[in-house]
Amino acid sequence: MILLTVLFLCIISTYSASVKGHTTGPSLNNDKLYKFAYSAEVYVDQVKASLQKSAGYRISSGVDVNLLWRNPDNDDDQLVKITMKDVQVENVNERPADKNIFKGKSTEKIIGKEYLEALQRPIMVELVRGKIKTFYSYQNEPGFTQNIKRGLASLFQLQLHSGSSREVDISGKCDTTYNVRQDQVTKIKDLDSCEIEKKGFTSHNKILDISTKATSATVYVLEDSFIKSIKAEENFVFALNYRRKTGAKIVSKQRLELKSVQAGTGLIAAKQVAGVIKTLDPNYVAIALEAEPVKSECKKCPSLSEHWKNIREQMHPDKLSKPDAAKSFLSFIQNIRKATKEEILKIIKSENKELLPQVVDAVTSAQTPESLEAMLEFLDFKDASTFILQERFLYACGFASHPSETLLKSLTEKFKGDVASQEIRETLVIVMGALIRKLCDRDGCKLPAVVEAKRLILNRLEKASKDDNVQMYLLALKNALLPEAIPVLLKYAESGEGPISSLAATALQRYDPSFLTKEVKETMNRIYHQTRKIHEKTVRTTAAAILLNSNPSYMEVKNILLSIGELPMEMNKYMLSMIQDILRFEMPSSKTVRQVLKDMRAHNYDRFSKMGSSSAYTGYITRGPDVSSTYSLDILYSGSGILRRSNMNIRVFDRSTDLHAIQVVLEAQGLESIIAATPDEGEENLDSFAGMSAILFGFQLRPVTFFQGYGDLMSKMLSATGDPMNVVKGLVLLTDFLQEIQLQSGPTASAEFMGGLAIDISGGMEFSLWYRESKTNVKNRVAMFVAGNTEVDSFFVKTGMETTLETETALDFISTVQFSQYPFLVCMQMDRVDSPFRTHMTKYESLPSGRRYTARRGKAATLAGNEYPLHQENSNMCKKVFSTKSDSAGGWF
């Protein structure tokens, strides 16, 4: 027994010594030269396209690897020399001679003699347990050649046991997982975890943004504890969320294959690696293995002034509803982002009044420190004469895709100072609210500028005594959507009068249902059921909508249904229509509504047969695999047949998020005296008023007033031209995405997607006492242009793909009311004109000399115009309205 124990201990000690004598990483034999064949390929194409037709190029070379030094005290510590030889640059796919940009050019001419020499200069890496401890190269080598050699060196880093760790290579410090199976090792690198200096930004709303996916895998085949072959592949995929067919992919491949093993030089005797480096060449220094930023400069690109001269005609106000205006807008932004403050100011100060608003749109949308400084220097908020430019600047700030803290701080300072125009002062604080929300959404709620702006709005609202000031701060909170503002909004919704109460309620309506607490629901119930005071119909219906859209309880739904029949006539009809719309469109609360309707006290003929013309309707504009869009039209009338509120909404959504693309609200009050009608309950003392409010891509704009007061109404009725009043007109940057990528093979890649919108929204209200008819018209004219450029830049060659899509359309919402009889006739129409849709794709490869290969493809189609269907009752009413008009047209009067 003792003999067996001694034998077992001897075996264990022998095995331990054996493991200790072998490295835990790849091990090179002494006096050997390993000769490899190496290639690095890049491909750029559409997401689902075959690589055989992609744009791209290949760098290939021989690679010599030999061991220079091994630590006498630790076999796992090795200094390895790696040399690239016979470098070649060629197409990644075969091309005819006339389409081959490398045809007839030697590698020295393509890369340049100096750069080729640098690329073929050896590097040395110290490997400790298979991981690169130190990377040695010449210090002042060009960045792009260093990066190619960093990419090659990173391939030699691996471990021979399964497990995960944080590992540093050319991509930065990344989470890396190894899977070892016999003589094969698979390395998976999580590229999203890599810590490296990155440049880029994304759009604020996910629907308008780009989806990205990045993967990296390397497969090693080993023989005699060293590398026989390596295959590495990285994939980067980019797709436009609202149209995933518009996208791109970058594929980077590396291959290293052992060709032969020859006799090499002997090891250098030394105790420290530093001594070996000094002996070999004192010009070698330890540098970071992570890639260094490299960007080639454009030598033939036009200056900002030259570019503006080429596109300025496309930015004329008369052409703003065309895709070319949006296209020029995007290209101008790209150039502004490279410009100095002085170059920007030169254009701003020299442009005429017609084009200057469009310049302001572009300069502000560029969102660089230089562009912001230029705008703040140019605009004088103490001067009311530049009102239009100040408003365009502020609206562009409100639509900012990635606003900075500096922008919010600058606007806060402007608001605290002297502002000549009260309307600009209102717009300032409304935009501040939008910026607060965008910065908070990016975890910036604790930034000093955000904290100061929140405090300013809440404190000044508390101290505000004039209704105009209260409304101004409530509009800011409607954009900011701060959780801490909910108690304040509840107070104004329940205790405020007229427009203030309505505004506070609509602000609460914008919050996510998760923020609507028990206290919010209790307040909304009190408002709707008027348990404390009489409220206007507009406030009560908004309160009901909040309750029905925030996971209502059985009793909340039942009480709302039981109230139908006890309400003013048109409100009865509106609430009934809202309930029917919830059921028809299968909204989240429809299940609870159906449960309540099983009770005959809530669901009976008397309740569901109420007369009136008010309505609420929701329908689909599009239903697609990527996103869907809906429209909703809600119209509430007073008992006398005059429009009280018209609300049109367009929403875009996917499986995880939604975007409130457009809301246009037309509101009127106090007009009953004109036709000697009796106002509804709670609305006896309202001043005559009509106005319009709009939300565009989640941003509440400053409302527009058509008239305020009886005198103003009479004046405008007598001088009315019937022309619509403009609510918003200009250029908006919707999609704004930039990501710079460090490929493992060495080159730098970038993906840039921009989407611009040329928009013109206007609305009007016509009122005829003679014909006892009113008409509201909301016109939406939009043109959109999206451009994507995905590019790999290796300094001596560029390859990439440009993709564009463009469309233009017009959407009109018309509501006609004839109140010469009761029930009065109401006809609602929502029309879209024919919409052309075009896509283009261009793949390219180019050399600095100007030699270029391009492959183009495009598609064009027309989406037929459409009159969107509403409920059958509306269709029947429209027939009566138009037949009445035809009859009256044939008579004398």
Solvent accessible surface area in square Angstrom, and as a share of the most:
residue,aa,sasa,rsa
1,M,184,0.82
2,I,145,0.74
3,L,145,0.72
4,L,116,0.58
5,T,68,0.39
6,V,77,0.44
7,L,101,0.50
8,F,123,0.51
9,L,108,0.54
10,C,69,0.41
11,I,101,0.51
12,I,83,0.42
13,S,68,0.44
14,T,93,0.54
15,Y,146,0.56
16,S,59,0.38
17,A,64,0.50
18,S,56,0.36
19,V,83,0.48
20,K,175,0.74
21,G,42,0.40
22,H,122,0.55
23,T,18,0.11
24,T,57,0.33
25,G,1,0.01
26,P,0,0.00
27,S,26,0.17
28,L,2,0.01
29,N,83,0.43
30,N,71,0.36
31,D,72,0.37
32,K,81,0.34
33,L,39,0.19
34,Y,9,0.03
35,K,59,0.25
36,F,6,0.02
37,A,40,0.31
38,Y,6,0.02
39,S,17,0.11
40,A,9,0.07
41,E,10,0.05
42,V,3,0.02
43,Y,19,0.07
44,V,0,0.00
45,D,1,0.01
46,Q,48,0.21
47,V,46,0.26
48,K,198,0.84
49,A,30,0.24
50,S,62,0.40
51,L,39,0.20
52,Q,135,0.60
53,K,160,0.68
54,S,0,0.00
55,A,1,0.01
56,G,0,0.00
57,Y,3,0.01
58,R,56,0.20
59,I,4,0.02
60,S,23,0.15
61,S,12,0.07
62,G,25,0.24
63,V,0,0.00
64,D,12,0.06
65,V,0,0.00
66,N,16,0.08
67,L,2,0.01
68,L,11,0.05
69,W,5,0.02
70,R,46,0.17
71,N,29,0.15
72,P,87,0.55
73,D,135,0.70
74,N,47,0.24
75,D,61,0.32
76,D,17,0.09
77,D,14,0.07
78,Q,2,0.01
79,L,0,0.00
80,V,2,0.01
81,K,64,0.27
82,I,2,0.01
83,T,14,0.08
84,M,3,0.01
85,K,94,0.40
86,D,112,0.58
87,V,4,0.02
88,Q,96,0.43
89,V,12,0.07
90,E,69,0.31
91,N,13,0.07
92,V,9,0.05
93,N,26,0.13
94,E,177,0.80
95,R,43,0.16
96,P,83,0.52
97,A,65,0.50
98,D,125,0.65
99,K,99,0.42
100,N,37,0.19
101,I,3,0.02
102,F,13,0.06
103,K,116,0.49
104,G,80,0.76
105,K,58,0.24
106,S,60,0.39
107,T,17,0.10
108,E,81,0.36
109,K,153,0.65
110,I,13,0.07
111,I,7,0.04
112,G,23,0.22
113,K,128,0.54
114,E,121,0.54
115,Y,58,0.22
116,L,26,0.13
117,E,92,0.41
118,A,4,0.03
119,L,0,0.00
120,Q,60,0.26
121,R,68,0.25
122,P,35,0.22
123,I,1,0.01
124,M,6,0.03
125,V,0,0.00
126,E,6,0.03
127,L,2,0.01
128,V,30,0.17
129,R,133,0.49
130,G,2,0.02
131,K,51,0.22
132,I,21,0.11
133,K,144,0.61
134,T,27,0.16
135,F,2,0.01
136,Y,21,0.08
137,S,0,0.00
138,Y,51,0.19
139,Q,124,0.55
140,N,143,0.74
141,E,15,0.07
142,P,33,0.21
143,G,17,0.16
144,F,14,0.06
145,T,0,0.00
146,Q,2,0.01
147,N,1,0.00
148,I,5,0.02
149,K,3,0.01
150,R,9,0.03
151,G,0,0.00
152,L,1,0.01
153,A,0,0.00
154,S,2,0.02
155,L,2,0.01
156,F,3,0.01
157,Q,2,0.01
158,L,0,0.00
159,Q,14,0.06
160,L,50,0.25
161,H,107,0.48
162,S,65,0.42
163,G,30,0.29
164,S,85,0.55
165,S,44,0.28
166,R,93,0.34
167,E,11,0.05
168,V,54,0.31
169,D,4,0.02
170,I,0,0.00
171,S,6,0.04
172,G,0,0.00
173,K,85,0.36
174,C,0,0.00
175,D,59,0.31
176,T,2,0.01
177,T,58,0.34
178,Y,2,0.01
179,N,93,0.48
180,V,48,0.28
181,R,198,0.72
182,Q,172,0.77
183,D,91,0.47
184,Q,85,0.38
185,V,0,0.00
186,T,33,0.19
187,K,9,0.04
188,I,81,0.41
189,K,9,0.04
190,D,66,0.34
191,L,18,0.09
192,D,119,0.61
193,S,27,0.18
194,C,13,0.08
195,E,112,0.50
196,I,44,0.22
197,E,148,0.66
198,K,118,0.50
199,K,128,0.54
200,G,42,0.40
201,F,45,0.19
202,T,51,0.30
203,S,7,0.05
204,H,50,0.22
205,N,29,0.15
206,K,137,0.58
207,I,2,0.01
208,L,18,0.09
209,D,16,0.08
210,I,9,0.05
211,S,38,0.24
212,T,67,0.39
213,K,137,0.58
214,A,24,0.19
215,T,62,0.36
216,S,6,0.04
217,A,38,0.29
218,T,3,0.02
219,V,52,0.30
220,Y,0,0.00
221,V,53,0.30
222,L,19,0.09
223,E,91,0.41
224,D,128,0.66
225,S,55,0.35
226,F,8,0.03
227,I,1,0.00
228,K,91,0.39
229,S,25,0.16
230,I,1,0.01
231,K,128,0.54
232,A,8,0.06
233,E,65,0.29
234,E,3,0.02
235,N,44,0.22
236,F,10,0.04
237,V,42,0.24
238,F,2,0.01
239,A,10,0.08
240,L,0,0.00
241,N,16,0.08
242,Y,38,0.14
243,R,65,0.24
244,R,110,0.40
245,K,162,0.69
246,T,6,0.03
247,G,2,0.02
248,A,0,0.00
249,K,26,0.11
250,I,0,0.00
251,V,4,0.02
252,S,4,0.02
253,K,33,0.14
254,Q,4,0.02
255,R,95,0.35
256,L,1,0.01
257,E,91,0.41
258,L,41,0.20
259,K,131,0.55
260,S,44,0.28
261,V,73,0.42
262,Q,84,0.37
263,A,92,0.71
264,G,29,0.28
265,T,95,0.55
266,G,43,0.41
267,L,62,0.31
268,I,47,0.24
269,A,103,0.80
270,A,33,0.26
271,K,165,0.70
272,Q,128,0.57
273,V,21,0.12
274,A,67,0.52
275,G,33,0.32
276,V,0,0.00
277,I,11,0.06
278,K,155,0.66
279,T,103,0.60
280,L,74,0.37
281,D,32,0.16
282,P,103,0.65
283,N,87,0.45
284,Y,20,0.08
285,V,51,0.29
286,A,64,0.50
287,I,37,0.19
288,A,60,0.46
289,L,14,0.07
290,E,59,0.26
291,A,13,0.10
292,E,62,0.28
293,P,106,0.67
294,V,38,0.22
295,K,126,0.54
296,S,21,0.13
297,E,147,0.66
298,C,76,0.46
299,K,191,0.81
300,K,167,0.71
301,C,67,0.40
302,P,64,0.40
303,S,54,0.35
304,L,11,0.06
305,S,34,0.22
306,E,92,0.41
307,H,23,0.10
308,W,11,0.04
309,K,143,0.61
310,N,114,0.58
311,I,19,0.10
312,R,62,0.23
313,E,99,0.44
314,Q,64,0.28
315,M,0,0.00
316,H,44,0.20
317,P,37,0.23
318,D,120,0.62
319,K,83,0.35
320,L,7,0.03
321,S,43,0.28
322,K,104,0.44
323,P,6,0.04
324,D,70,0.36
325,A,1,0.01
326,A,0,0.00
327,K,103,0.44
328,S,9,0.06
329,F,0,0.00
330,L,4,0.02
331,S,29,0.19
332,F,1,0.00
333,I,0,0.00
334,Q,59,0.26
335,N,29,0.15
336,I,1,0.00
337,R,50,0.18
338,K,161,0.68
339,A,10,0.08
340,T,67,0.39
341,K,50,0.21
342,E,117,0.52
343,E,72,0.32
344,I,2,0.01
345,L,13,0.07
346,K,137,0.58
347,I,8,0.04
348,I,1,0.01
349,K,129,0.55
350,S,90,0.58
351,E,25,0.11
352,N,72,0.37
353,K,183,0.78
354,E,96,0.43
355,L,5,0.03
356,L,15,0.08
357,P,15,0.09
358,Q,2,0.01
359,V,0,0.00
360,V,0,0.00
361,D,5,0.02
362,A,0,0.00
363,V,2,0.01
364,T,13,0.08
365,S,6,0.04
366,A,1,0.01
367,Q,40,0.18
368,T,24,0.14
369,P,95,0.60
370,E,69,0.31
371,S,1,0.01
372,L,24,0.12
373,E,91,0.41
374,A,0,0.00
375,M,0,0.00
376,L,40,0.20
377,E,98,0.44
378,F,53,0.22
379,L,7,0.03
380,D,72,0.37
381,F,6,0.03
382,K,138,0.59
383,D,55,0.29
384,A,57,0.44
385,S,96,0.62
386,T,40,0.23
387,F,52,0.22
388,I,106,0.54
389,L,20,0.10
390,Q,1,0.01
391,E,32,0.15
392,R,32,0.12
393,F,0,0.00
394,L,0,0.00
395,Y,19,0.07
396,A,9,0.07
397,C,1,0.00
398,G,0,0.00
399,F,22,0.09
400,A,4,0.03
401,S,5,0.03
402,H,36,0.16
403,P,10,0.06
404,S,54,0.35
405,E,54,0.24
406,T,84,0.49
407,L,14,0.07
408,L,0,0.00
409,K,114,0.48
410,S,20,0.13
411,L,0,0.00
412,T,3,0.01
413,E,90,0.40
414,K,59,0.25
415,F,0,0.00
416,K,92,0.39
417,G,37,0.35
418,D,103,0.53
419,V,25,0.14
420,A,53,0.41
421,S,18,0.12
422,Q,85,0.38
423,E,81,0.36
424,I,0,0.00
425,R,56,0.20
426,E,34,0.15
427,T,0,0.00
428,L,0,0.00
429,V,0,0.00
430,I,0,0.00
431,V,0,0.00
432,M,0,0.00
433,G,0,0.00
434,A,0,0.00
435,L,0,0.00
436,I,0,0.00
437,R,28,0.10
438,K,13,0.06
439,L,11,0.06
440,C,27,0.16
441,D,88,0.45
442,R,96,0.35
443,D,142,0.73
444,G,7,0.06
445,C,43,0.26
446,K,189,0.80
447,L,62,0.31
448,P,100,0.63
449,A,4,0.03
450,V,0,0.00
451,V,53,0.31
452,E,50,0.22
453,A,0,0.00
454,K,29,0.12
455,R,130,0.47
456,L,15,0.08
457,I,1,0.00
458,L,41,0.21
459,N,64,0.33
460,R,82,0.30
461,L,1,0.00
462,E,134,0.60
463,K,167,0.71
464,A,25,0.19
465,S,104,0.67
466,K,140,0.59
467,D,90,0.47
468,D,90,0.46
469,N,45,0.23
470,V,9,0.05
471,Q,52,0.23
472,M,4,0.02
473,Y,10,0.04
474,L,0,0.00
475,L,11,0.06
476,A,0,0.00
477,L,0,0.00
478,K,12,0.05
479,N,0,0.00
480,A,2,0.02
481,L,40,0.20
482,L,4,0.02
483,P,69,0.44
484,E,84,0.38
485,A,0,0.00
486,I,15,0.08
487,P,76,0.48
488,V,41,0.24
489,L,0,0.00
490,L,10,0.05
491,K,107,0.45
492,Y,32,0.12
493,A,0,0.00
494,E,18,0.08
495,S,73,0.47
496,G,12,0.12
497,E,121,0.54
498,G,11,0.11
499,P,62,0.39
500,I,14,0.07
501,S,2,0.01
502,S,11,0.07
503,L,23,0.12
504,A,0,0.00
505,A,0,0.00
506,T,34,0.20
507,A,0,0.00
508,L,0,0.00
509,Q,77,0.34
510,R,48,0.18
511,Y,10,0.04
512,D,77,0.40
513,P,70,0.44
514,S,95,0.61
515,F,84,0.35
516,L,19,0.09
517,T,77,0.45
518,K,157,0.67
519,E,100,0.45
520,V,0,0.00
521,K,37,0.16
522,E,76,0.34
523,T,4,0.02
524,M,0,0.00
525,N,31,0.16
526,R,61,0.22
527,I,0,0.00
528,Y,0,0.00
529,H,60,0.27
530,Q,36,0.16
531,T,93,0.54
532,R,167,0.61
533,K,61,0.26
534,I,84,0.43
535,H,11,0.05
536,E,13,0.06
537,K,3,0.01
538,T,0,0.00
539,V,1,0.01
540,R,16,0.06
541,T,1,0.01
542,T,5,0.03
543,A,0,0.00
544,A,0,0.00
545,A,12,0.10
546,I,5,0.02
547,L,0,0.00
548,L,2,0.01
549,N,84,0.43
550,S,4,0.03
551,N,134,0.68
552,P,7,0.04
553,S,56,0.36
554,Y,90,0.34
555,M,105,0.47
556,E,24,0.11
557,V,0,0.00
558,K,23,0.10
559,N,59,0.30
560,I,0,0.00
561,L,0,0.00
562,L,59,0.30
563,S,15,0.10
564,I,0,0.00
565,G,28,0.27
566,E,146,0.65
567,L,17,0.08
568,P,31,0.20
569,M,98,0.44
570,E,1,0.00
571,M,0,0.00
572,N,10,0.05
573,K,27,0.12
574,Y,5,0.02
575,M,0,0.00
576,L,4,0.02
577,S,12,0.08
578,M,19,0.08
579,I,0,0.00
580,Q,84,0.37
581,D,11,0.06
582,I,5,0.03
583,L,30,0.15
584,R,119,0.44
585,F,43,0.18
586,E,113,0.51
587,M,41,0.18
588,P,137,0.86
589,S,5,0.03
590,S,8,0.05
591,K,149,0.63
592,T,26,0.15
593,V,0,0.00
594,R,104,0.38
595,Q,81,0.36
596,V,0,0.00
597,L,21,0.11
598,K,163,0.69
599,D,28,0.14
600,M,137,0.61
601,R,156,0.57
602,A,0,0.00
603,H,74,0.33
604,N,45,0.23
605,Y,182,0.69
606,D,98,0.51
607,R,37,0.13
608,F,45,0.19
609,S,46,0.30
610,K,50,0.21
611,M,112,0.50
612,G,9,0.08
613,S,11,0.07
614,S,1,0.00
615,S,4,0.02
616,A,8,0.06
617,Y,25,0.10
618,T,12,0.07
619,G,8,0.07
620,Y,76,0.29
621,I,43,0.22
622,T,66,0.38
623,R,175,0.64
624,G,36,0.34
625,P,135,0.85
626,D,36,0.18
627,V,25,0.15
628,S,16,0.10
629,S,13,0.08
630,T,13,0.07
631,Y,3,0.01
632,S,22,0.14
633,L,0,0.00
634,D,30,0.16
635,I,0,0.00
636,L,1,0.00
637,Y,0,0.00
638,S,2,0.01
639,G,29,0.28
640,S,20,0.13
641,G,0,0.00
642,I,7,0.04
643,L,7,0.04
644,R,4,0.02
645,R,21,0.08
646,S,2,0.01
647,N,22,0.11
648,M,0,0.00
649,N,16,0.08
650,I,18,0.09
651,R,98,0.36
652,V,27,0.15
653,F,64,0.27
654,D,40,0.21
655,R,246,0.90
656,S,99,0.64
657,T,39,0.23
658,D,68,0.35
659,L,8,0.04
660,H,20,0.09
661,A,7,0.06
662,I,17,0.09
663,Q,24,0.11
664,V,2,0.01
665,V,19,0.11
666,L,0,0.00
667,E,40,0.18
668,A,1,0.01
669,Q,17,0.08
670,G,14,0.14
671,L,4,0.02
672,E,11,0.05
673,S,80,0.51
674,I,26,0.13
675,I,24,0.12
676,A,98,0.76
677,A,30,0.23
678,T,114,0.66
679,P,43,0.27
680,D,19,0.10
681,E,93,0.42
682,G,29,0.28
683,E,8,0.04
684,E,101,0.45
685,N,144,0.74
686,L,41,0.20
687,D,94,0.49
688,S,9,0.06
689,F,42,0.17
690,A,0,0.00
691,G,3,0.03
692,M,3,0.01
693,S,23,0.15
694,A,1,0.01
695,I,1,0.01
696,L,0,0.00
697,F,39,0.16
698,G,8,0.08
699,F,2,0.01
700,Q,0,0.00
701,L,1,0.00
702,R,27,0.10
703,P,49,0.31
704,V,26,0.15
705,T,64,0.37
706,F,19,0.08
707,F,17,0.07
708,Q,100,0.44
709,G,20,0.19
710,Y,116,0.44
711,G,54,0.52
712,D,47,0.25
713,L,5,0.02
714,M,54,0.24
715,S,64,0.41
716,K,85,0.36
717,M,53,0.24
718,L,161,0.80
719,S,79,0.51
720,A,73,0.57
721,T,111,0.65
722,G,41,0.39
723,D,105,0.54
724,P,59,0.37
725,M,76,0.34
726,N,68,0.35
727,V,13,0.08
728,V,10,0.06
729,K,73,0.31
730,G,5,0.05
731,L,6,0.03
732,V,7,0.04
733,L,8,0.04
734,L,12,0.06
735,T,0,0.00
736,D,0,0.00
737,F,5,0.02
738,L,28,0.14
739,Q,57,0.26
740,E,46,0.21
741,I,11,0.06
742,Q,32,0.14
743,L,0,0.00
744,Q,7,0.03
745,S,2,0.01
746,G,3,0.03
747,P,10,0.06
748,T,21,0.12
749,A,1,0.01
750,S,17,0.11
751,A,0,0.00
752,E,38,0.17
753,F,0,0.00
754,M,2,0.01
755,G,0,0.00
756,G,0,0.00
757,L,10,0.05
758,A,0,0.00
759,I,2,0.01
760,D,36,0.19
761,I,1,0.00
762,S,13,0.08
763,G,0,0.00
764,G,13,0.12
765,M,45,0.20
766,E,88,0.40
767,F,39,0.16
768,S,34,0.22
769,L,77,0.38
770,W,197,0.69
771,Y,140,0.53
772,R,93,0.34
773,E,33,0.15
774,S,6,0.04
775,K,58,0.24
776,T,6,0.03
777,N,34,0.18
778,V,1,0.01
779,K,56,0.24
780,N,3,0.02
781,R,73,0.27
782,V,30,0.17
783,A,0,0.00
784,M,31,0.14
785,F,8,0.03
786,V,1,0.01
787,A,31,0.24
788,G,3,0.03
789,N,46,0.24
790,T,1,0.00
791,E,24,0.11
792,V,0,0.00
793,D,16,0.08
794,S,2,0.01
795,F,74,0.31
796,F,3,0.01
797,V,2,0.01
798,K,58,0.25
799,T,0,0.00
800,G,0,0.00
801,M,1,0.00
802,E,69,0.31
803,T,12,0.07
804,T,31,0.18
805,L,7,0.03
806,E,24,0.11
807,T,30,0.17
808,E,35,0.16
809,T,36,0.21
810,A,9,0.07
811,L,16,0.08
812,D,27,0.14
813,F,2,0.01
814,I,37,0.19
815,S,2,0.02
816,T,3,0.02
817,V,3,0.02
818,Q,15,0.07
819,F,10,0.04
820,S,72,0.47
821,Q,99,0.44
822,Y,100,0.38
823,P,56,0.35
824,F,2,0.01
825,L,12,0.06
826,V,5,0.03
827,C,0,0.00
828,M,6,0.03
829,Q,34,0.15
830,M,0,0.00
831,D,43,0.22
832,R,33,0.12
833,V,82,0.47
834,D,86,0.45
835,S,6,0.04
836,P,36,0.23
837,F,59,0.25
838,R,70,0.26
839,T,25,0.15
840,H,91,0.40
841,M,12,0.06
842,T,20,0.12
843,K,22,0.09
844,Y,7,0.03
845,E,1,0.01
846,S,17,0.11
847,L,12,0.06
848,P,93,0.59
849,S,75,0.48
850,G,52,0.50
851,R,97,0.35
852,R,119,0.43
853,Y,29,0.11
854,T,42,0.25
855,A,32,0.25
856,R,182,0.66
857,R,144,0.53
858,G,43,0.42
859,K,153,0.65
860,A,81,0.62
861,A,64,0.50
862,T,89,0.52
863,L,103,0.51
864,A,71,0.55
865,G,32,0.31
866,N,63,0.33
867,E,106,0.47
868,Y,11,0.04
869,P,89,0.56
870,L,19,0.09
871,H,47,0.21
872,Q,121,0.54
873,E,76,0.34
874,N,12,0.06
875,S,44,0.28
876,N,69,0.35
877,M,30,0.13
878,C,19,0.11
879,K,140,0.59
880,K,115,0.49
881,V,0,0.00
882,F,87,0.36
883,S,57,0.37
884,T,56,0.32
885,K,63,0.27
886,S,75,0.48
887,D,109,0.57
888,S,57,0.37
889,A,85,0.66
890,G,72,0.69
891,G,46,0.44
892,W,241,0.85
893,F,195,0.81
